[in-house]
Amino acid sequence: MTHEQTWPSAVPATSPLHAALLAFPIACFTLTVATDIAYVQTLNLLWLHFSEWLLFAGLVFAVVDLVVRLIELAFRRIRPPWPAILGGIVVLILATFNNFIHTADGWTAVVPYGLAVSIATVIAMAATWWLGRKGVRHV
């Protein structure tokens, strides 16, 4: 009995490490919207602090993921689509700006700009996913 192993014809676009690291910023930035809404509804400062920590953790993992992605680009020579790269930069800028907004005290840290930028960050992440889903270009 023979068994043939079929190998994929294309190299995967990202490493499992990149995929795992990317999950953290997606979860953190999305949960920031939920904790901002919870703060607006309850005025409990605990939700504001959750938002601050989620933004910080998301940014840390995003920077680590960026370093991993740059190493992959240097050694694997795989280029993601330009709209996805620009979208990722926009997401990082929005998340950093949102982190600075959330350093204010109390109500002004969330309403109106904190919640708006949190929602804009999630929308930018969804747009980046949509723009980058077509695949990669091999050089």
N, C-alpha and C positions, 0 to 999 in steps of 0.2 A: 504494500500500500504506500503510495507516494503522496506527499503533501507539498503543494507548491505555496511558497510564501510570496504574496504580492506586495511590492513596495510602493509607497506613494510616489507619484511622478513629480510632485512639487515639494519643495522644502517648506516646512511650516513657517508662517510669517513671524511668529514670536516664540520665545522659549517659554517653558512652563513657569520659570521664575518670573518673567515679565508678566505673564497672565495672573499669577498669584499676587504679585505686588500691586497690580492695577486694580484688583478687586477692593483693596482697602480704601483708596481715595474715592472710588465710586460709592461705596457704602457710607463712608464718613460724610461726604458732601451731600448725599441724599438724605441721610438721617439728620443733618443740620437743618434742613427745611422742616422736618417733623418736630425737632426740639424748639425751633423758633416759633412754630405755630402753637406748640404746647405752652411756651412762655407767654405768648400774646393772650391765650385763653385763661391761664391761671395766675400770671404775674409772680410765679414762684421763681426765685433767682437760681434755683437748682437747674432749671431748664436752660437758662442763659449760660451757666457754667458748662453744662453738657455741650452746648453749641460751640463754646470756645475750645473745649478739648477735642471735639470731633474735627473742627477745622484744623487745629494744630496737628493732630494725628494724620489727617488726610494729606496735609502739606508735606509732612515728613516722609510718608510713604510715596507721595508723588515725586519728590526729589530723588529718593532712592531708586524709584522706577525709572526716572529720567536718566540716571547714571547707568543703570543696567541697559537701557535702550541705546544709549550712546556707545557703550561697549559692544553691543550687538551690531550696531551700524558699522563700527570700525572693523570688526573681525568677520562678520558674516556677510557683509556687503549687501544687505537687503534694505531697500528703501520703501518706507510707507508712503502713501499718497500725500502730496503737499497739503491738500485741504485738511487732512487728519493731523498733520504736524502743526499747522496754524491753529486748528481748533484746540489742540492740546495746550498750546501756548496761551490761548485766550482763557481756557479753563484755569490754568495756573495763575494767571494774572487776576482773574475774578476771585479765585479762592484766597489769594494773598490780600487783595483789597478787602474782601469780606472779613478776613481775620483782623485786619486793622479796625474795621468798623465795630466788630464785636468786642474790642477792648474798652469801649466806652462803658459807662456805668448805667445799669438798669434799662429802663424803657428806651432810651435813645440808642442803645446798642442793637436793638432789634427793629424797632419801628421808626421810620418806614424803610430805611435804607438797608438794614441788615437782612430782613426778610426778602426784600426785593433782589438783593445781590445773591442771596442763597438760591432763590428760584432761578435767577439768570444763570448761575453756575450749573445747575442741574440741566437746564435747557441747552446750554453750551455743551455739556457732556453728551447729551442725546444727539445733538447735531454732529458732534465729532465722531460718535459711533456710526451714524448714518453716512457721513462722508468717507470714513475709513473702512467701511465694510467691503468695498470692492476688492481689496487684496493689496498685495505689495508688488513692487517692481524689483526684479532682480537685475543687478548690474554686473 
